[in-house]
Amino acid sequence: MAKCWKANDRAELLSRYDQALSLVGHDAIVLQEFVPGTGSNQFSYAAVWHCGKPLASLVARRTRQFPIEFGFHQHIG
């Protein structure tokens, strides 16, 4: 039921990746860097890529960060 896990270091990231891989496969995994703070100095970037080039992109300043850290999450292990 968890849709995200926070990894605090490289070893934990690799372990979580392997765990996610066994559950959903590599096509359904997204890695995202966690940037602490209120969001006033944070930006979001989204793009549609094809053959290594962006077809369309969007950058937006994060005026709020909701949920504060993650949506529904569950610590495993």
Secondary structure as UniProt FT lines:
FT   HELIX           10..24
FT   HELIX           26..28
FT   TURN            40..41
FT   STRAND          43..50
FT   TURN            51..52
FT   STRAND          53..61
//
